[in-house]
């Protein structure tokens, strides 16, 4: 099982990789908390939130979502 530091390092690499491949404005399919899916676009770069997990903001969506809930289209 990965330590917290290892998880944070993995998350930082996920953020870096996402941002290299997907500029702000990338169209994505986002899985929301209620299980529905929404086609939207990123409105920020991905980053590590204060909880230490990769997240991103999306157009027409309140708050940020975990990066692993977004699939670039």
C-alpha positions as a LaTeX table, in Angstrom:
\begin{tabular}{lrrr}
\hline
Residue & $x$ (\AA) & $y$ (\AA) & $z$ (\AA) \\
\hline
Unk1 & 0.00 & 0.00 & 0.00 \\
Unk2 & 1.34 & 3.42 & $-0.96$ \\
Unk3 & 2.21 & 5.95 & 1.70 \\
Unk4 & 0.64 & 9.42 & 1.74 \\
Unk5 & 3.82 & 10.91 & 0.28 \\
Unk6 & 3.86 & 8.31 & $-2.50$ \\
Unk7 & 0.19 & 9.00 & $-3.29$ \\
Unk8 & 0.90 & 12.73 & $-3.43$ \\
Unk9 & 3.84 & 12.15 & $-5.76$ \\
Unk10 & 1.69 & 9.96 & $-8.03$ \\
Unk11 & $-1.04$ & 12.62 & $-7.97$ \\
Unk12 & 1.44 & 15.35 & $-8.88$ \\
Unk13 & 2.60 & 13.28 & $-11.85$ \\
Unk14 & $-1.03$ & 12.76 & $-12.93$ \\
Unk15 & $-1.57$ & 16.53 & $-12.80$ \\
Unk16 & 1.57 & 17.23 & $-14.80$ \\
Unk17 & 0.68 & 14.60 & $-17.40$ \\
Unk18 & $-2.92$ & 15.85 & $-17.71$ \\
Unk19 & $-1.84$ & 19.47 & $-18.14$ \\
Unk20 & 0.74 & 18.54 & $-20.80$ \\
Unk21 & $-1.87$ & 16.69 & $-22.87$ \\
Unk22 & $-5.05$ & 18.67 & $-22.18$ \\
Unk23 & $-5.05$ & 22.49 & $-22.28$ \\
Unk24 & $-7.75$ & 24.54 & $-20.59$ \\
Unk25 & $-10.88$ & 24.26 & $-22.73$ \\
Unk26 & $-10.48$ & 20.55 & $-23.46$ \\
Unk27 & $-13.83$ & 18.83 & $-23.96$ \\
Unk28 & $-14.42$ & 16.04 & $-21.44$ \\
Unk29 & $-17.05$ & 13.60 & $-20.26$ \\
Unk30 & $-17.40$ & 14.21 & $-16.52$ \\
Unk31 & $-18.93$ & 11.67 & $-14.13$ \\
Unk32 & $-20.78$ & 13.69 & $-11.51$ \\
Unk33 & $-21.51$ & 12.79 & $-7.88$ \\
Unk34 & $-25.04$ & 11.60 & $-8.69$ \\
Unk35 & $-23.68$ & 9.14 & $-11.26$ \\
Unk36 & $-24.79$ & 11.11 & $-14.30$ \\
Unk37 & $-22.35$ & 12.08 & $-17.02$ \\
Unk38 & $-22.00$ & 15.54 & $-18.50$ \\
Unk39 & $-20.13$ & 16.72 & $-21.56$ \\
Unk40 & $-18.27$ & 19.88 & $-20.57$ \\
Unk41 & $-14.90$ & 21.60 & $-20.89$ \\
Unk42 & $-12.09$ & 22.23 & $-18.46$ \\
Unk43 & $-11.94$ & 25.78 & $-17.16$ \\
Unk44 & $-8.69$ & 25.44 & $-15.23$ \\
Unk45 & $-5.50$ & 23.48 & $-15.31$ \\
Unk46 & $-5.49$ & 20.39 & $-13.12$ \\
Unk47 & $-3.85$ & 20.85 & $-9.72$ \\
Unk48 & $-3.44$ & 19.18 & $-6.34$ \\
Unk49 & $-6.14$ & 20.41 & $-3.93$ \\
Unk50 & $-5.52$ & 20.87 & $-0.22$ \\
Unk51 & $-6.63$ & 17.26 & 0.38 \\
Unk52 & $-3.69$ & 16.15 & $-1.76$ \\
Unk53 & $-5.65$ & 14.76 & $-4.72$ \\
Unk54 & $-5.67$ & 15.81 & $-8.40$ \\
Unk55 & $-8.67$ & 17.99 & $-9.32$ \\
Unk56 & $-9.89$ & 20.38 & $-12.00$ \\
Unk57 & $-12.67$ & 22.95 & $-12.52$ \\
Unk58 & $-15.17$ & 22.44 & $-15.35$ \\
Unk59 & $-17.54$ & 24.75 & $-17.23$ \\
Unk60 & $-21.14$ & 24.82 & $-15.97$ \\
Unk61 & $-20.21$ & 22.70 & $-12.94$ \\
Unk62 & $-20.08$ & 24.03 & $-9.40$ \\
Unk63 & $-16.85$ & 23.31 & $-7.54$ \\
Unk64 & $-14.01$ & 21.10 & $-8.65$ \\
Unk65 & $-14.06$ & 17.39 & $-9.40$ \\
Unk66 & $-11.47$ & 14.67 & $-9.05$ \\
Unk67 & $-9.42$ & 14.43 & $-12.19$ \\
Unk68 & $-10.09$ & 10.70 & $-12.49$ \\
Unk69 & $-13.76$ & 11.52 & $-13.05$ \\
Unk70 & $-12.93$ & 13.33 & $-16.32$ \\
Unk71 & $-12.35$ & 11.59 & $-19.63$ \\
Unk72 & $-10.95$ & 13.75 & $-22.41$ \\
Unk73 & $-12.92$ & 13.49 & $-25.65$ \\
\hline
\end{tabular}
